[in-house]
């Protein structure tokens, strides 16, 4: 992969500015300068890139751990044909192996933690995109309002 394609990994988020955005009281919107709203929009766009990249790293880890579990289970089941017969179904044999094999139990625990993390952030990217769009609409509204005032003065 071309190294330039991963240049987005260098995005540095401004945590103080993001904290200010997350704590913003919408009732103060009229008090906020357009330049600050623009910086909010830019900060959120950068954060969205960072967020997506971090989520993709977690998804890659989930994929890797799932593959590791699947391969380990396949190796164990191919060596010990009795397990499938004892547990009647592959699913039951897999559950047995995951609960009795320390390596598989530990790997499954890591996988569970990552999946819960992904559940916590599910859909947040869309909410951030909506917030960016809302800020842009406010900036457009202000621009149109200013244009209308200028036209009325003429």
N, C-alpha and C positions, 0 to 999 in steps of 0.2 A: 504494500500500500504506500502511496506517495506520502511522504512526511508532511508536506504542506496541507494535505487534506485533513490532518489532525491539528491544525493550528488553533482550532476552537478550544482545545484542551488548555490553552494558556489564558483563558478568560479568568480574570480575577474579580471576584465580587467584592463590593464595598458593604461589609456587614453593618456598619453604622447607618448608612443610607437605607439599607433594606429594613433595619429595625425601625427607622423613622417612617418608612412606607407602611409597614405592617401595623404600626400604632396610630397611623393617621386617622383623625376624626373627620369624616366627610362633611360635617357641618361647618368646617373651616375652609371649605373648598374656595369660596370667593376671596378669602384672604391670601391665598397662595398665588405667587407670581407664575406666569407662564413658563419662565425658564426653569423654575423648580419642578413644575409638572413635567416638563420635557426631560429633566434629569431623572425623575421617577420612572418615566416610561423607558428610558435608556437603561437604567439600573435593572428594571424588571426584565427587559429583553436579554440583557447579559445573564441575569440570574436564570432565566429560562434555558439558555444554552448550557449553563453549568448544571442545572437541575437534570436536564435530559441526559447529559453525558454521565453524570453520577448514577442515574437510574439505569442507563445502559450497561454500566460496569456491574451493577448488582444483577441485572438480567443475565449477563454473560457468566457471572459466578454461579447463578442458579442453574444455568445450562450445563456448566462444567461439573457441578456437583451431581446433578441428575445423571449425567453420562457416567460419571465415576461409580455411582451406586448401581446403575444398570449393568455396567461391565463387570463389576465385582460380583454381583448376584448371578449373572450369566456364567461366569467362571466357576463359582461355587456349585451351581446347579448342574453344570456340565460334568463336573468331577464327582458329584454325589447324586446319582439318579434316584436314590431312595427318598430323598427329601420331597420330590414332587409326588411320589406315590404315598408317602406318609401324610402329606398335607392336602392331598386330593386336587387342589388348584394351584396354579402358579402364584396367584395373588396371596393365598394363605402361606405358601412357602416363602414368598418375599417378605411378608409381614413377620414371619418367624425369624428369618435371617436378620432383618433389620433390628428386631428386638433382642436378639441373642448375640450378635456379632458386635463387639465393642467399636470397631472401626466404622461399621455401617451405622450404628447408633449415633456415634459422634458426628458423622457426616450428615445424617438425616437431621440432627439437631441444628447444625449450621444452616442447612437448607431451609428448615422451618423458620429460623430467625430471619433469613433473607426474604422468604415469601411473606412473612408478616410485615416486614419493612416495606415491601412493594405494595401490600394492601393499604398501608397507612398513607402512602403518597399517590395512590391511584386517583387519577382525574385532576390532580392539583395543577398539572401543566395547562389544562384547559381553563382552569380558573384564573391562572396567572395571565394567560393570553387574553381572557375577557377583561381583566383589570387593565392591561395595556391598551386594549381597544377602547375602554371607557375613558381612560386618560386622553387618548387621541381625540375621541369625540368631544371632550371638554375643551381641548385646545382648538379644535375646529369651530366649536360654538363661539368661543371667545373671539376668534379671528373674524367670523361672520358678524358678530355683534359690533366689533370695532369698525368693520367695513361699513356697516349700516349707519353708525354714528357719523363717520366721515362723509358719507353720501348725503346725510341730512344737513350737514353744515354747508354744503355747496350750494 
